[in-house]
Amino acid sequence: MDGLEWQARTSPMLVRAVRPLVRAMTRLHSVSCEGIENVPKHGPAMLVGNHGMLGYESLLFFERILTDCGRLPTGLADRWFFRVPGLRDALVRLGGAYGSMPNGLAALRRGELLVVYPGGAHETLKGERDKYQLQWEQSLGFARLAIAAGVPIVPFAAAGVDDVFRVVAHVGGSGQLLMGDSKYDLPVVWGERGILPRPVPFSFHFGEPIAPPAGARADDEVVVRELHGRVRARATAMLKVAVAQWTAARDREEHS
């Protein structure tokens, strides 16, 4: 399965219908942004950053970009979504696309913003000890894609997104049974009085764009790894600052 049939086919009508529901989520999760001016108002670019547990924050992230920048990004989604009939159909109509190089290139060549979470399922299904830890070591695809398309990467960091739920265990063998890979082992989560999400704020930080080297080739492994390393280092530093600021603000609230 190459996913070419699952390119984003955004439905403006469905987006309009869903937006009030997403905005209602801000009653639980206020959203703040720092550096949003680094997101281009026009032209293709990639937004690359960390994913929260279960990917719960994604709708609010996309809504904030649409509100502040007037652009609804296309998001490359983990391939397991596209094994679920109904879910995959809704996803492509809300701006999602099967996570493949051809789909990413197609979106960028249309001049779109493209959101990529290199950590994929590793970050959305992670355990407590891996909170706010980028798991991008083997995820070179985003760098290769940026080089192939010749577009800048805007790194971002999301704080609060790993504090909505606490993972208390994983269902061993579930990932192998359902998806053929243990990395998809389903988490057992605990939130507010059970499985309800904890009402924590989200903070998104956007860094200055990082451009791939002019004239670089996507099959040049040295260049790909160098760009990957630059973006990962920047995102790691940003995430450390964002989480520290978020934690300090929460501590002040609790003691005020």
ZIZIHU-V922488 format. One record per residue. N is the residue number from 1. RES is the residue in one small letter. SS is DSSP state (helix for helix, strand for strand, loop for the rest). Layout:
n=N res=RES ss=SS
n=N res=RES ss=SS
This chain:
n=1 res=m ss=loop
n=2 res=d ss=loop
n=3 res=g ss=loop
n=4 res=l ss=helix
n=5 res=e ss=helix
n=6 res=w ss=helix
n=7 res=q ss=loop
n=8 res=a ss=loop
n=9 res=r ss=loop
n=10 res=t ss=loop
n=11 res=s ss=loop
n=12 res=p ss=helix
n=13 res=m ss=helix
n=14 res=l ss=helix
n=15 res=v ss=helix
n=16 res=r ss=helix
n=17 res=a ss=helix
n=18 res=v ss=helix
n=19 res=r ss=helix
n=20 res=p ss=helix
n=21 res=l ss=helix
n=22 res=v ss=helix
n=23 res=r ss=helix
n=24 res=a ss=helix
n=25 res=m ss=helix
n=26 res=t ss=helix
n=27 res=r ss=helix
n=28 res=l ss=loop
n=29 res=h ss=loop
n=30 res=s ss=loop
n=31 res=v ss=strand
n=32 res=s ss=strand
n=33 res=c ss=strand
n=34 res=e ss=strand
n=35 res=g ss=loop
n=36 res=i ss=helix
n=37 res=e ss=helix
n=38 res=n ss=helix
n=39 res=v ss=loop
n=40 res=p ss=loop
n=41 res=k ss=loop
n=42 res=h ss=loop
n=43 res=g ss=loop
n=44 res=p ss=loop
n=45 res=a ss=strand
n=46 res=m ss=strand
n=47 res=l ss=strand
n=48 res=v ss=strand
n=49 res=g ss=strand
n=50 res=n ss=loop
n=51 res=h ss=loop
n=52 res=g ss=loop
n=53 res=m ss=helix
n=54 res=l ss=helix
n=55 res=g ss=helix
n=56 res=y ss=loop
n=57 res=e ss=loop
n=58 res=s ss=helix
n=59 res=l ss=helix
n=60 res=l ss=helix
n=61 res=f ss=helix
n=62 res=f ss=helix
n=63 res=e ss=helix
n=64 res=r ss=helix
n=65 res=i ss=helix
n=66 res=l ss=helix
n=67 res=t ss=helix
n=68 res=d ss=helix
n=69 res=c ss=helix
n=70 res=g ss=loop
n=71 res=r ss=loop
n=72 res=l ss=loop
n=73 res=p ss=loop
n=74 res=t ss=strand
n=75 res=g ss=strand
n=76 res=l ss=strand
n=77 res=a ss=strand
n=78 res=d ss=loop
n=79 res=r ss=helix
n=80 res=w ss=helix
n=81 res=f ss=helix
n=82 res=f ss=helix
n=83 res=r ss=helix
n=84 res=v ss=loop
n=85 res=p ss=loop
n=86 res=g ss=loop
n=87 res=l ss=helix
n=88 res=r ss=helix
n=89 res=d ss=helix
n=90 res=a ss=helix
n=91 res=l ss=helix
n=92 res=v ss=helix
n=93 res=r ss=helix
n=94 res=l ss=loop
n=95 res=g ss=loop
n=96 res=g ss=strand
n=97 res=a ss=strand
n=98 res=y ss=strand
n=99 res=g ss=loop
n=100 res=s ss=loop
n=101 res=m ss=helix
n=102 res=p ss=helix
n=103 res=n ss=helix
n=104 res=g ss=helix
n=105 res=l ss=helix
n=106 res=a ss=helix
n=107 res=a ss=helix
n=108 res=l ss=helix
n=109 res=r ss=helix
n=110 res=r ss=loop
n=111 res=g ss=loop
n=112 res=e ss=loop
n=113 res=l ss=strand
n=114 res=l ss=strand
n=115 res=v ss=strand
n=116 res=v ss=strand
n=117 res=y ss=loop
n=118 res=p ss=loop
n=119 res=g ss=loop
n=120 res=g ss=helix
n=121 res=a ss=helix
n=122 res=h ss=helix
n=123 res=e ss=helix
n=124 res=t ss=helix
n=125 res=l ss=loop
n=126 res=k ss=loop
n=127 res=g ss=loop
n=128 res=e ss=helix
n=129 res=r ss=helix
n=130 res=d ss=helix
n=131 res=k ss=loop
n=132 res=y ss=loop
n=133 res=q ss=loop
n=134 res=l ss=loop
n=135 res=q ss=loop
n=136 res=w ss=loop
n=137 res=e ss=loop
n=138 res=q ss=loop
n=139 res=s ss=loop
n=140 res=l ss=loop
n=141 res=g ss=helix
n=142 res=f ss=helix
n=143 res=a ss=helix
n=144 res=r ss=helix
n=145 res=l ss=helix
n=146 res=a ss=helix
n=147 res=i ss=helix
n=148 res=a ss=helix
n=149 res=a ss=helix
n=150 res=g ss=loop
n=151 res=v ss=loop
n=152 res=p ss=loop
n=153 res=i ss=strand
n=154 res=v ss=strand
n=155 res=p ss=strand
n=156 res=f ss=strand
n=157 res=a ss=strand
n=158 res=a ss=strand
n=159 res=a ss=strand
n=160 res=g ss=loop
n=161 res=v ss=loop
n=162 res=d ss=loop
n=163 res=d ss=loop
n=164 res=v ss=loop
n=165 res=f ss=loop
n=166 res=r ss=strand
n=167 res=v ss=strand
n=168 res=v ss=strand
n=169 res=a ss=strand
n=170 res=h ss=strand
n=171 res=v ss=loop
n=172 res=g ss=loop
n=173 res=g ss=loop
n=174 res=s ss=helix
n=175 res=g ss=helix
n=176 res=q ss=helix
n=177 res=l ss=helix
n=178 res=l ss=helix
n=179 res=m ss=helix
n=180 res=g ss=loop
n=181 res=d ss=loop
n=182 res=s ss=helix
n=183 res=k ss=helix
n=184 res=y ss=helix
n=185 res=d ss=loop
n=186 res=l ss=loop
n=187 res=p ss=strand
n=188 res=v ss=strand
n=189 res=v ss=strand
n=190 res=w ss=strand
n=191 res=g ss=loop
n=192 res=e ss=strand
n=193 res=r ss=loop
n=194 res=g ss=loop
n=195 res=i ss=loop
n=196 res=l ss=strand
n=197 res=p ss=loop
n=198 res=r ss=loop
n=199 res=p ss=loop
n=200 res=v ss=loop
n=201 res=p ss=loop
n=202 res=f ss=strand
n=203 res=s ss=strand
n=204 res=f ss=strand
n=205 res=h ss=strand
n=206 res=f ss=strand
n=207 res=g ss=loop
n=208 res=e ss=loop
n=209 res=p ss=loop
n=210 res=i ss=strand
n=211 res=a ss=loop
n=212 res=p ss=loop
n=213 res=p ss=loop
n=214 res=a ss=loop
n=215 res=g ss=loop
n=216 res=a ss=loop
n=217 res=r ss=loop
n=218 res=a ss=loop
n=219 res=d ss=loop
n=220 res=d ss=loop
n=221 res=e ss=helix
n=222 res=v ss=helix
n=223 res=v ss=helix
n=224 res=v ss=helix
n=225 res=r ss=helix
n=226 res=e ss=helix
n=227 res=l ss=helix
n=228 res=h ss=helix
n=229 res=g ss=helix
n=230 res=r ss=helix
n=231 res=v ss=helix
n=232 res=r ss=helix
n=233 res=a ss=helix
n=234 res=r ss=helix
n=235 res=a ss=helix
n=236 res=t ss=helix
n=237 res=a ss=helix
n=238 res=m ss=helix
n=239 res=l ss=helix
n=240 res=k ss=helix
n=241 res=v ss=helix
n=242 res=a ss=helix
n=243 res=v ss=helix
n=244 res=a ss=helix
n=245 res=q ss=helix
n=246 res=w ss=helix
n=247 res=t ss=helix
n=248 res=a ss=helix
n=249 res=a ss=helix
n=250 res=r ss=helix
n=251 res=d ss=helix
n=252 res=r ss=helix
n=253 res=e ss=helix
n=254 res=e ss=helix
n=255 res=h ss=loop
n=256 res=s ss=loop
